[in-house]
């Protein structure tokens, strides 16, 4: 205790906290000695287009590293052999790039506890449909990243018409497209930019910079 109390801030409390590595480790849940992979949740990763299998692999692998028990990748059929070789423990559901129905995605969304959409997805017609369907799934905790953000940037009003626990992870360029502000303007007060975005769209905003 070094004597700093609420009065010492002159009624201007800090706007953020800095978490160090040892703090983060203490926030992670401990594995139970009697459990199985189903105990630790099911994550759906909607990622990867033709020639972009790596994005799906990195994202799914990260879900496992974070402690998820079951990871399912929803990706274009071209990526099937690569992902089965690189990450055989993941469940894999594929679609044709020219597909229009995507009923298989509905089943995947129902299966999942949490969803990630966007890495390497492209901005084609199929990707637009996948992001739209995911956005309407209001009962899932969903992370929107990469190409999903570029797709949403074309009509941000849709975020105010849909509900759900959502996390957006833009870098400065994506944030610029989503907010209509210049990168320089965002960088001038990055905490404020993230906070205002989060408040306006009722979401968590992980705004990335150096």
BAFI-3210 file (N, C-alpha, C; in Angstrom, 3 decimals, decimal comma, padded with zeros to 6 digits):
// residues 210
n [1|2|3|4|5|6|7|8|9|10|11|12|13|14|15|16|17|18|19|20|21|22|23|24|25|26|27|28|29|30|31|32|33|34|35|36|37|38|39|40|41|42|43|44|45|46|47|48|49|50|51|52|53|54|55|56|57|58|59|60|61|62|63|64|65|66|67|68|69|70|71|72|73|74|75|76|77|78|79|80|81|82|83|84|85|86|87|88|89|90|91|92|93|94|95|96|97|98|99|100|101|102|103|104|105|106|107|108|109|110|111|112|113|114|115|116|117|118|119|120|121|122|123|124|125|126|127|128|129|130|131|132|133|134|135|136|137|138|139|140|141|142|143|144|145|146|147|148|149|150|151|152|153|154|155|156|157|158|159|160|161|162|163|164|165|166|167|168|169|170|171|172|173|174|175|176|177|178|179|180|181|182|183|184|185|186|187|188|189|190|191|192|193|194|195|196|197|198|199|200|201|202|203|204|205|206|207|208|209|210]
n.u [000,861|000,830|-000,342|-002,058|-005,232|-008,781|-009,226|-006,831|-006,632|-007,809|-010,468|-010,334|-010,284|-008,167|-008,260|-007,744|-006,207|-003,085|-002,141|000,140|002,245|002,231|-000,118|-002,070|-001,805|-002,886|-005,544|-006,448|-008,436|-008,082|-007,288|-009,424|-008,843|-010,397|-011,811|-012,788|-012,312|-014,748|-015,473|-014,361|-015,457|-016,697|-015,469|-016,123|-014,520|-014,661|-013,166|-010,552|-010,090|-009,913|-006,532|-005,830|-005,444|-003,797|-004,617|-006,929|-005,785|-003,944|-005,762|-007,468|-005,587|-004,757|-007,074|-007,055|-004,649|-005,453|-007,034|-009,395|-011,611|-012,816|-012,501|-013,834|-013,511|-014,791|-014,642|-013,578|-013,765|-011,363|-009,358|-009,318|-007,539|-005,087|-005,622|-006,443|-004,080|-002,332|-003,675|-004,996|-006,552|-008,692|-012,194|-013,691|-015,562|-016,674|-017,323|-018,507|-017,026|-018,689|-021,130|-024,514|-026,372|-025,504|-026,476|-025,188|-023,660|-025,459|-025,914|-023,363|-023,116|-025,095|-023,936|-021,712|-020,149|-018,807|-017,749|-015,583|-015,117|-013,772|-010,771|-008,706|-010,879|-011,703|-013,388|-015,509|-018,683|-019,572|-018,268|-019,496|-022,098|-021,599|-020,633|-022,877|-024,814|-023,596|-023,598|-026,272|-026,648|-027,424|-027,171|-024,663|-021,280|-019,227|-016,379|-015,241|-013,073|-010,400|-011,143|-013,884|-014,365|-013,788|-015,857|-018,096|-017,583|-018,594|-021,261|-022,055|-024,319|-025,789|-024,890|-026,162|-028,644|-028,669|-028,128|-026,127|-023,264|-020,378|-017,091|-014,763|-011,850|-010,023|-007,207|-005,382|-005,920|-008,260|-009,946|-010,083|-011,519|-013,930|-014,793|-014,658|-012,782|-009,520|-006,351|-004,371|-005,907|-007,184|-004,971|-004,151|-005,641|-006,017|-007,196|-009,583|-010,817|-011,270|-012,932|-015,207|-016,140|-016,799|-018,854|-020,767|-021,467|-022,132|-020,277|-017,202|-014,133|-011,127|-008,616|-005,931|-002,495|000,978]
n.v [-001,177|002,019|004,379|005,584|006,594|006,756|009,493|010,553|010,592|012,864|012,884|011,837|008,944|006,181|005,192|002,704|-000,577|-002,235|-005,405|-007,758|-010,586|-012,545|-011,896|-012,481|-015,249|-016,061|-015,562|-017,504|-020,461|-023,435|-026,736|-029,516|-032,481|-034,689|-035,002|-034,403|-033,804|-032,672|-031,219|-028,753|-026,978|-025,966|-024,748|-022,951|-022,338|-020,202|-019,878|-019,188|-019,307|-020,395|-021,083|-019,920|-021,441|-021,410|-019,385|-020,443|-022,641|-021,463|-020,043|-022,055|-023,641|-021,838|-021,697|-024,213|-023,961|-022,006|-023,447|-024,683|-027,476|-028,871|-028,239|-026,962|-026,606|-024,570|-024,414|-023,694|-026,252|-026,722|-026,539|-028,820|-031,211|-030,099|-029,079|-031,362|-032,680|-030,896|-030,346|-032,691|-033,282|-031,554|-031,069|-031,167|-029,325|-028,760|-026,535|-025,781|-023,317|-021,977|-022,352|-021,738|-022,245|-023,096|-024,522|-026,299|-024,726|-023,773|-025,994|-026,287|-023,894|-024,253|-026,328|-025,213|-023,514|-021,141|-018,787|-018,015|-015,797|-014,992|-014,918|-014,986|-015,315|-014,102|-011,697|-012,407|-013,489|-015,784|-015,496|-013,168|-014,123|-016,042|-014,460|-012,857|-014,759|-015,665|-013,361|-013,105|-015,031|-014,825|-015,994|-016,907|-016,496|-014,485|-013,913|-011,496|-011,059|-009,860|-010,502|-010,622|-008,270|-006,401|-006,916|-006,261|-003,563|-002,371|-001,963|-000,823|-000,349|-002,641|-003,878|-002,630|-003,552|-006,136|-008,631|-009,975|-011,460|-010,008|-009,769|-007,622|-007,452|-005,384|-004,231|-001,158|-000,290|-001,691|-000,709|001,931|001,695|000,739|002,727|005,093|006,985|008,475|006,723|008,126|009,809|007,956|006,827|008,981|009,017|006,248|004,623|005,947|005,788|003,017|002,632|004,253|003,005|000,461|001,138|002,271|000,122|-001,889|-003,898|-005,815|-004,298|-005,003|-003,270|-003,153|-002,279|-001,334]
n.w [000,000|-001,062|-000,429|-002,283|-002,811|-003,698|-003,707|-004,452|-007,187|-008,043|-008,836|-011,376|-012,560|-013,607|-017,064|-017,956|-017,488|-017,102|-017,910|-016,777|-017,606|-015,514|-014,218|-016,136|-016,362|-013,940|-014,356|-016,061|-016,274|-014,252|-015,222|-014,594|-012,713|-013,216|-016,078|-019,539|-023,096|-023,826|-021,651|-021,805|-023,629|-026,928|-029,894|-032,843|-035,847|-038,403|-041,227|-043,665|-047,117|-050,572|-051,195|-048,836|-046,531|-044,334|-042,555|-041,366|-040,077|-038,225|-036,602|-035,562|-034,234|-032,309|-030,763|-029,564|-028,091|-026,312|-024,662|-025,387|-025,687|-027,879|-031,278|-034,213|-037,655|-040,137|-043,447|-046,864|-049,377|-050,741|-048,865|-047,397|-047,400|-046,630|-044,037|-042,666|-042,576|-041,234|-038,822|-037,493|-035,268|-035,176|-035,836|-039,018|-041,328|-044,547|-047,359|-050,661|-052,755|-054,493|-053,416|-052,306|-050,378|-047,685|-045,485|-043,890|-042,236|-040,363|-038,740|-037,656|-036,211|-034,285|-032,887|-031,623|-028,791|-028,761|-031,275|-034,000|-036,646|-039,793|-040,334|-043,151|-044,845|-047,178|-049,332|-050,876|-052,380|-051,000|-048,540|-047,562|-047,108|-045,111|-042,990|-042,528|-041,721|-039,384|-037,850|-037,237|-035,373|-032,397|-029,894|-029,339|-028,205|-030,013|-032,051|-034,265|-036,920|-039,052|-042,425|-041,964|-040,606|-042,595|-044,339|-042,743|-042,450|-044,677|-044,234|-041,474|-040,006|-039,680|-037,404|-035,331|-035,548|-034,809|-032,229|-029,497|-027,825|-028,624|-030,000|-031,406|-033,346|-034,545|-036,544|-037,059|-039,708|-040,373|-038,398|-039,190|-041,579|-040,541|-038,781|-040,176|-039,647|-039,893|-039,846|-038,461|-036,866|-035,202|-033,894|-032,368|-030,059|-028,939|-026,967|-026,398|-028,916|-029,148|-026,940|-027,508|-029,817|-028,802|-027,053|-028,774|-030,467|-028,735|-027,808|-027,340|-027,974|-029,343|-030,041|-032,117|-031,981|-032,135]
ca.u [000,000|001,695|-001,088|-002,891|-006,644|-009,629|-009,112|-005,547|-006,755|-008,472|-011,735|-010,099|-009,780|-007,507|-009,183|-007,394|-005,252|-002,088|-001,980|001,414|002,123|001,858|-001,532|-002,880|-001,765|-003,799|-006,922|-006,818|-008,973|-007,240|-007,903|-009,842|-008,163|-011,358|-012,510|-012,448|-012,300|-016,062|-015,594|-013,722|-016,102|-016,619|-015,258|-016,254|-013,645|-015,100|-011,948|-009,846|-010,650|-008,949|-005,168|-005,641|-005,654|-002,991|-005,394|-007,793|-004,932|-003,457|-006,877|-007,909|-004,512|-004,812|-008,192|-006,556|-003,662|-006,184|-007,644|-010,658|-011,585|-013,190|-012,442|-014,374|-013,172|-015,717|-013,800|-013,817|-013,331|-009,972|-008,438|-009,548|-006,367|-004,060|-005,983|-006,441|-002,676|-001,724|-004,388|-005,928|-007,438|-009,856|-013,334|-013,661|-016,755|-016,301|-018,352|-018,034|-016,917|-019,833|-022,348|-025,415|-027,271|-024,767|-027,245|-024,236|-023,188|-026,456|-025,643|-022,118|-023,388|-025,852|-022,998|-020,645|-020,348|-018,234|-017,492|-014,669|-015,361|-013,060|-009,395|-008,496|-012,178|-011,873|-014,554|-016,401|-020,105|-019,712|-017,830|-020,552|-023,197|-021,154|-020,579|-024,261|-025,453|-022,972|-024,037|-027,645|-026,639|-027,273|-026,988|-023,280|-020,205|-018,610|-015,266|-015,149|-011,689|-009,872|-012,062|-015,239|-014,432|-013,840|-017,217|-018,999|-017,292|-019,384|-022,580|-021,950|-025,642|-026,321|-024,495|-027,129|-029,921|-028,496|-027,695|-025,221|-021,994|-019,465|-015,757|-014,174|-010,395|-009,447|-005,974|-005,689|-006,527|-009,648|-010,690|-010,301|-012,625|-015,168|-015,206|-014,640|-011,751|-008,190|-005,469|-003,711|-006,889|-007,377|-003,746|-003,985|-006,265|-006,442|-008,100|-010,880|-011,398|-011,774|-014,041|-016,397|-016,632|-017,416|-020,111|-021,739|-021,925|-022,439|-019,370|-015,819|-013,260|-009,697|-007,999|-004,526|-001,425|002,256]
ca.v [000,000|003,209|005,567|006,169|006,231|007,319|010,947|010,939|010,721|014,149|012,534|011,326|007,583|005,658|004,656|001,338|-001,299|-002,980|-006,754|-008,395|-012,017|-013,335|-011,614|-013,204|-016,668|-016,277|-015,444|-018,697|-021,525|-024,612|-027,989|-030,453|-033,770|-035,639|-034,274|-034,814|-032,650|-032,042|-030,362|-027,460|-026,144|-026,226|-023,524|-023,037|-021,395|-019,991|-019,215|-019,782|-019,433|-021,088|-020,555|-019,242|-022,464|-021,078|-018,573|-021,361|-023,457|-020,643|-019,702|-023,262|-024,025|-020,889|-022,098|-025,328|-023,422|-021,249|-024,395|-025,239|-028,929|-029,303|-027,162|-027,332|-025,628|-024,486|-023,803|-024,104|-027,627|-026,729|-026,588|-030,043|-032,071|-029,364|-028,969|-032,694|-033,030|-029,998|-030,320|-033,822|-033,364|-030,688|-031,518|-030,373|-029,269|-027,937|-026,087|-025,411|-021,859|-021,433|-022,765|-020,643|-022,667|-023,050|-025,099|-026,973|-023,754|-023,715|-027,119|-025,980|-022,826|-024,863|-027,195|-024,466|-022,624|-019,852|-018,760|-017,035|-015,656|-013,986|-015,023|-015,552|-015,707|-013,348|-010,808|-012,854|-013,666|-016,817|-014,914|-012,251|-014,935|-016,663|-013,425|-012,457|-015,824|-015,685|-012,153|-013,310|-016,063|-013,948|-016,708|-017,372|-015,528|-014,502|-013,023|-011,115|-010,667|-009,880|-010,241|-010,380|-006,848|-005,666|-007,099|-005,475|-002,142|-001,862|-001,569|-000,944|-000,220|-003,966|-004,238|-002,058|-004,269|-007,512|-008,737|-011,076|-011,111|-009,939|-009,203|-007,194|-007,367|-004,693|-003,452|000,246|-000,141|-002,187|000,242|003,104|001,383|000,545|003,952|006,243|007,916|008,189|006,005|009,129|010,271|006,860|006,704|010,127|008,639|004,894|004,110|006,589|005,231|001,677|002,765|004,788|001,947|-000,570|001,667|002,477|-001,133|-002,830|-005,024|-005,669|-003,895|-005,217|-002,443|-003,585|-001,430|-001,813]
ca.w [000,000|-001,137|-000,053|-003,339|-002,674|-004,760|-003,728|-005,030|-008,638|-008,322|-009,492|-012,728|-012,405|-014,808|-018,077|-018,328|-016,657|-017,864|-017,375|-017,045|-017,906|-014,346|-013,941|-017,123|-016,007|-012,816|-014,836|-016,823|-015,418|-014,055|-015,681|-013,566|-012,852|-013,779|-017,144|-020,899|-024,008|-023,842|-020,471|-022,025|-024,620|-028,363|-030,672|-034,298|-036,549|-039,786|-041,716|-044,792|-048,460|-051,428|-051,095|-047,541|-045,495|-043,169|-041,614|-040,622|-039,218|-037,117|-035,714|-034,863|-033,328|-031,201|-029,898|-028,747|-027,148|-025,290|-023,733|-025,869|-025,782|-029,222|-032,269|-035,526|-038,690|-041,274|-044,468|-048,238|-049,613|-051,214|-047,722|-046,630|-047,230|-045,887|-042,621|-042,084|-042,366|-040,258|-037,547|-037,583|-034,105|-035,362|-036,638|-040,251|-042,169|-045,702|-048,286|-052,000|-052,831|-055,245|-052,721|-051,948|-049,299|-046,420|-044,385|-043,005|-041,252|-039,287|-037,843|-036,961|-035,243|-033,185|-032,160|-030,957|-027,646|-029,157|-032,716|-034,599|-038,080|-040,556|-040,820|-044,474|-045,409|-048,429|-049,309|-051,938|-052,073|-049,969|-047,276|-047,129|-046,572|-043,868|-041,954|-042,236|-040,941|-038,066|-037,154|-036,781|-034,335|-031,245|-028,622|-029,254|-028,055|-031,341|-032,367|-035,672|-037,169|-040,421|-043,536|-041,439|-040,288|-043,866|-044,858|-041,903|-042,644|-045,804|-043,713|-040,022|-039,378|-039,382|-036,037|-034,400|-035,729|-034,344|-030,838|-029,201|-027,190|-029,765|-029,839|-032,670|-033,151|-035,713|-036,524|-037,330|-041,028|-040,296|-037,574|-040,020|-042,490|-039,783|-038,091|-041,066|-039,197|-040,422|-038,917|-037,623|-035,888|-034,244|-033,103|-031,467|-028,774|-029,283|-025,927|-026,606|-030,147|-028,834|-025,993|-028,189|-030,710|-027,968|-026,522|-029,861|-031,059|-027,653|-028,060|-026,891|-029,080|-029,125|-031,086|-032,115|-032,465|-031,607]
c.u [000,906|000,901|-001,891|-004,324|-007,460|-009,539|-007,838|-005,610|-007,434|-009,714|-011,559|-009,452|-009,123|-008,519|-008,857|-006,433|-004,298|-001,871|-000,620|001,226|001,681|000,405|-002,435|-002,937|-002,742|-005,263|-007,390|-007,339|-008,038|-007,983|-008,264|-009,147|-009,081|-012,198|-012,130|-012,564|-013,648|-016,290|-015,179|-014,232|-015,812|-016,534|-015,391|-015,405|-014,080|-014,003|-011,399|-010,651|-009,631|-007,610|-004,914|-005,905|-004,915|-003,757|-006,295|-006,979|-004,451|-004,578|-007,337|-006,860|-004,508|-005,936|-007,789|-005,570|-004,355|-006,935|-008,956|-010,547|-011,851|-013,192|-012,934|-014,048|-014,212|-014,991|-014,128|-013,173|-011,874|-008,970|-008,466|-008,264|-005,270|-004,375|-006,033|-005,019|-002,056|-002,362|-005,438|-006,886|-008,687|-010,950|-013,398|-014,985|-016,449|-017,517|-017,698|-018,050|-018,095|-021,172|-023,202|-026,277|-026,648|-025,588|-026,332|-023,692|-024,161|-026,205|-024,384|-022,326|-024,155|-024,951|-022,082|-021,108|-019,869|-017,776|-016,447|-014,957|-014,430|-011,673|-009,277|-009,756|-012,403|-013,086|-015,516|-017,827|-020,327|-019,350|-018,882|-021,704|-022,825|-021,132|-021,988|-024,971|-024,882|-023,446|-025,440|-027,742|-026,382|-026,984|-025,577|-022,324|-019,359|-017,501|-015,275|-013,766|-011,456|-010,948|-013,504|-015,408|-014,521|-015,216|-018,200|-018,806|-018,121|-020,798|-022,585|-023,310|-026,231|-025,979|-025,482|-028,490|-029,846|-027,943|-026,739|-023,964|-020,904|-018,150|-015,230|-012,682|-009,711|-008,021|-006,342|-006,364|-007,982|-010,514|-011,005|-011,477|-013,957|-015,695|-015,311|-013,624|-010,407|-007,367|-004,794|-004,645|-007,114|-006,173|-003,570|-004,628|-006,873|-007,396|-009,507|-011,585|-012,004|-012,989|-015,323|-017,000|-017,380|-018,779|-021,177|-022,319|-022,142|-021,575|-018,029|-014,978|-011,802|-008,964|-006,482|-003,592|-000,121|002,255]
c.v [001,239|004,507|006,231|005,688|006,939|008,842|011,420|011,133|012,032|013,935|012,109|009,953|007,109|005,041|003,224|000,717|-002,063|-004,327|-007,309|-009,914|-012,836|-013,101|-012,427|-014,689|-016,983|-016,187|-016,701|-019,786|-022,725|-025,852|-028,883|-031,792|-034,830|-034,904|-034,876|-033,608|-031,930|-031,093|-028,927|-026,699|-026,474|-024,903|-023,809|-021,946|-021,327|-019,189|-019,919|-019,831|-020,217|-020,351|-019,798|-020,214|-022,112|-020,293|-019,456|-022,192|-022,681|-020,381|-020,912|-023,722|-023,113|-021,237|-023,262|-024,832|-022,671|-022,156|-025,001|-026,754|-029,459|-028,108|-027,699|-026,229|-025,712|-023,720|-024,338|-025,482|-027,733|-026,928|-027,913|-030,845|-031,395|-029,380|-030,330|-033,168|-032,204|-030,095|-031,437|-033,920|-032,502|-031,397|-030,607|-030,483|-028,317|-027,550|-025,791|-023,891|-021,229|-021,795|-021,544|-020,970|-022,498|-023,551|-025,828|-026,026|-023,659|-024,808|-026,861|-024,911|-023,362|-025,704|-026,410|-023,719|-021,217|-019,936|-017,692|-016,991|-014,624|-014,249|-015,697|-015,903|-015,148|-012,423|-011,142|-013,056|-014,688|-016,250|-013,963|-013,026|-015,541|-015,655|-012,998|-013,484|-015,872|-014,507|-012,321|-014,331|-015,384|-014,673|-017,261|-016,213|-015,594|-013,473|-012,762|-010,514|-010,554|-009,584|-010,036|-008,903|-006,007|-005,772|-006,239|-003,977|-001,531|-001,467|-001,779|-000,875|-001,574|-004,388|-003,712|-002,743|-005,713|-007,508|-009,908|-010,565|-011,178|-009,271|-008,859|-006,947|-006,648|-004,201|-002,044|000,463|-000,578|-001,232|001,506|002,876|001,275|001,843|005,168|007,297|007,525|007,440|006,986|009,613|009,215|006,746|007,836|009,873|007,254|004,291|004,673|006,012|003,851|001,755|003,249|003,753|000,894|-000,118|001,782|001,164|-002,245|-004,096|-004,781|-005,309|-004,089|-004,514|-002,633|-002,520|-001,965|-001,890]
c.w [000,000|-000,959|-001,141|-003,149|-003,749|-004,837|-004,419|-006,543|-009,040|-009,188|-010,946|-012,616|-013,699|-015,772|-018,455|-017,334|-017,562|-017,189|-017,770|-017,137|-016,700|-013,948|-014,864|-016,781|-014,882|-013,224|-015,568|-015,892|-015,358|-014,532|-014,500|-013,793|-013,456|-014,814|-018,483|-021,812|-024,059|-022,687|-020,777|-023,243|-026,072|-029,123|-032,162|-034,925|-038,013|-040,470|-042,942|-046,075|-049,284|-051,387|-049,789|-046,389|-044,208|-042,117|-040,753|-039,645|-038,005|-036,097|-034,900|-033,854|-032,106|-030,226|-028,996|-027,693|-026,003|-024,323|-024,186|-026,050|-027,178|-030,164|-033,611|-036,516|-039,809|-042,367|-045,847|-048,489|-050,055|-050,070|-046,972|-046,363|-046,407|-044,396|-041,935|-041,793|-041,236|-038,871|-037,514|-036,407|-034,239|-036,153|-037,867|-040,997|-043,318|-046,540|-049,631|-052,119|-053,575|-054,605|-052,384|-050,731|-047,907|-045,237|-043,401|-041,937|-040,082|-038,260|-037,023|-035,891|-034,044|-032,290|-031,229|-029,708|-027,977|-030,605|-033,049|-036,086|-038,690|-041,076|-042,192|-045,226|-046,810|-048,296|-050,444|-051,463|-050,958|-048,606|-046,711|-046,490|-045,229|-042,721|-041,554|-041,374|-039,520|-037,229|-036,570|-035,652|-032,986|-029,935|-028,449|-028,966|-029,315|-031,474|-033,875|-035,914|-038,672|-041,481|-043,082|-041,112|-041,559|-044,502|-044,066|-042,111|-043,766|-045,391|-042,208|-039,328|-038,997|-037,960|-035,001|-034,510|-035,240|-032,921|-030,670|-028,507|-028,248|-029,402|-031,231|-032,442|-034,322|-035,484|-037,000|-038,680|-041,028|-039,474|-038,356|-040,967|-041,744|-039,176|-039,000|-040,656|-039,797|-039,377|-037,960|-036,531|-034,801|-033,323|-032,096|-030,105|-028,939|-028,250|-026,095|-027,837|-029,891|-027,929|-026,645|-029,130|-029,908|-027,455|-027,616|-030,369|-030,028|-027,781|-027,364|-028,117|-028,675|-030,271|-031,039|-032,702|-031,843|-030,091]
res [x|x|x|x|x|x|x|x|x|x|x|x|x|x|x|x|x|x|x|x|x|x|x|x|x|x|x|x|x|x|x|x|x|x|x|x|x|x|x|x|x|x|x|x|x|x|x|x|x|x|x|x|x|x|x|x|x|x|x|x|x|x|x|x|x|x|x|x|x|x|x|x|x|x|x|x|x|x|x|x|x|x|x|x|x|x|x|x|x|x|x|x|x|x|x|x|x|x|x|x|x|x|x|x|x|x|x|x|x|x|x|x|x|x|x|x|x|x|x|x|x|x|x|x|x|x|x|x|x|x|x|x|x|x|x|x|x|x|x|x|x|x|x|x|x|x|x|x|x|x|x|x|x|x|x|x|x|x|x|x|x|x|x|x|x|x|x|x|x|x|x|x|x|x|x|x|x|x|x|x|x|x|x|x|x|x|x|x|x|x|x|x|x|x|x|x|x|x|x|x|x|x|x|x|x|x|x|x|x|x]
***
